[in-house]
Amino acid sequence: VQLVESGGGLVQPGGSLRLSCAASGFTFSSYDMRWYRQVPGKERELVATITSAGGSTNYADSVKGRFTISRDNAKNTVYLQMNSLEPEDTAVYYCNRFGYWGKGTLVTVSS
């Protein structure tokens, strides 16, 4: 199983970023997928979940209405569209399938 995140970077407050997670080594369409984030010194926080077929999503209250999780099962990829970014969204963002993690991608929101 391999999960590879990309799309992080430096963005100004109010800006947008789209994270991608390319998955391989398993039947992607059979698994729910999640995005987590972690700030140094704090616990990893669940940000968003999407079911295997993409029919249902859930979000942390802190990102509801600003972030959108989606997936393309034909491309074995899950996305996190992040809009109206705030400095408090600064973190390393991780892609997760039950039992497996990517290495993360850093998102920095700063002027």
NORWO-V78840 format. One record per residue. N is the residue number from 1. RES is the residue in one small letter. BURIAL is b if it has 9 or more other ideal C-beta (glycine too) atoms within 8 Angstrom, else e. D_CENTER is the distance of its C-alpha to the mean C-alpha in whole Angstrom. Layout:
n,res,burial,d_center
N,RES,BURIAL,D_CENTER
N,RES,BURIAL,D_CENTER
This chain:
n,res,burial,d_center
1,v,b,17
2,q,e,15
3,l,b,11
4,v,b,11
5,e,b,8
6,s,b,10
7,g,b,10
8,g,b,10
9,g,e,13
10,l,e,16
11,v,b,16
12,q,e,19
13,p,b,18
14,g,e,18
15,g,e,16
16,s,b,13
17,l,b,11
18,r,b,9
19,l,b,6
20,s,b,7
21,c,b,8
22,a,b,11
23,a,b,13
24,s,e,16
25,g,e,19
26,f,b,19
27,t,e,19
28,f,e,16
29,s,e,17
30,s,e,18
31,y,b,15
32,d,b,13
33,m,b,9
34,r,b,7
35,w,b,4
36,y,b,6
37,r,b,8
38,q,b,11
39,v,e,14
40,p,e,17
41,g,e,20
42,k,e,17
43,e,e,16
44,r,e,12
45,e,b,11
46,l,b,9
47,v,b,7
48,a,b,7
49,t,b,9
50,i,b,10
51,t,b,14
52,s,e,15
53,a,e,17
54,g,b,14
55,g,e,17
56,s,e,15
57,t,b,12
58,n,e,12
59,y,b,11
60,a,b,12
61,d,e,15
62,s,e,14
63,v,b,11
64,k,e,13
65,g,e,15
66,r,e,13
67,f,b,9
68,t,e,9
69,i,b,7
70,s,b,9
71,r,b,11
72,d,e,14
73,n,b,16
74,a,e,18
75,k,e,16
76,n,b,14
77,t,b,11
78,v,b,8
79,y,b,6
80,l,b,5
81,q,b,8
82,m,b,9
83,n,e,13
84,s,e,15
85,l,b,14
86,e,e,16
87,p,e,17
88,e,e,15
89,d,b,12
90,t,b,13
91,a,b,11
92,v,b,10
93,y,b,6
94,y,b,6
95,c,b,6
96,n,b,8
97,r,b,11
98,f,e,14
99,g,e,16
100,y,e,14
101,w,e,11
102,g,b,10
103,k,e,12
104,g,b,9
105,t,b,9
106,l,b,11
107,v,b,11
108,t,b,14
109,v,b,15
110,s,e,19
111,s,e,22
